[in-house]
Amino acid sequence: MKTLVYKVERWNPEPNIIDEAAQAIRSGKLVAFPTETVYGLGANGLDDVAVRSIFAAKGRPADNPLILHFASPDAVDNVAYVNERARLLMDVFWPGPLTLVLPVKPIVPHSVTAGLETVAVRMPSHPVAMALIKAAGVPIAAPSANKSGRPSPTEAASVLSDIGDGVDIILDGGATDVGLESTVIDVTGPSVVLLRAGGMPVERIEEVVGDVVLVPGEAKKKRSPGTRYRHYAPLVPLLLWKDDSIWQSKDVSGKKIGYIGIKEPPVTVPEKIIFKSPEYYAHGLFAAFRTLEKKDIDIIVAEWPERVGIGLALRDRLCRAAGQE
């Protein structure tokens, strides 16, 4: 199978290209497309065979649930039991990088939910994603469009490099905006529970629903897409600059270092990528991993960000890319 790659205009995606991609979705094929967070690898979320092909293309473990993407909040009622708190969050934050975990209805295949009694749902804000979902007329199941464990793709070229002929169509809508996956929260119980930090800062959610509960790593791994296994890892070892002792450690001394962060590193390094703010850091993190792993370096050292705003999500991605909890 040869992958078709179509460049699409972000704000006015070409109808003929969108229609072809939507038909592919309805036919059980795979389509990679941009969202505001990262590129997704999409299939008809109500077609069990099509959903299973996502897992095969990614090499993704079958016990890792997927997110269903919708073009409107009302469409979620077809697959999940939506409570008042969820509707409030949809009204305030959708479309946007917020995923809600809700009680699932029988129409959703077990391949989407990994056998759980809940389903993760969201409404992306990227115009290409919205056009595709509307034209397809079905919820689109879509994890990030990369090989399992690799940095999530923020541009179409990374999708093609990782998945290659495993996807039927790639819609190239340019670089994504946020650069990190969506925030995932569980709204099935009396408290709102954070399952995965992401593009929607927790502080903004708390302004609407009050305190958000953070659960231990092992507990959330069973309930949220994209949290059960090591993710985001570059092809060279990644170390985290949490305190200055790292620069004198045996892991760094004498090594060729690729550095990413907001502050300048305290030592001279052969390769570095400096970001202007935490938001730029988040936007460029995965692309920086992919850029530096191609350089003549031994390790990547990444600055440990402040635990506010997007920094919480950055910490999560850095920890898992480094193989830490």
NORVEN-V463943 format. One line per field, one symbol per residue. ss: DSSP state (A for helix, B for strand, O for the rest). Layout:
ss: ???
//
This chain:
ss: OOOBBBBOOOOOOOAAAAAAAAAAAAOOOOBBBBOOOOBBBBBBOOOAAAAAAAAAAAOOOOOOOOBBBOOOAAAAAAOBBOOAAAAAAAAAAOOOOBBBBBBBOOOOOAAAAOOOOBBBBBOOOOAAAAAAAAAAOOOBBBBBOOOOOOOOOOOAAAAAAAAAAAOOBBBBOOOOOOOOOOBBBBOOOOOBBBBBOOOOOAAAAAAAAOOBBBOOAAAAAOOOOOOOOOOOOOOOBBBBBOOAAAAAOOOOOOOOBBBBBOOOOOOOOOBBBBOOOAAAAAAAAAAAAAAAOOOOOOBBBBBOOOOOOOAAAAAAAAAAAOOOO
//
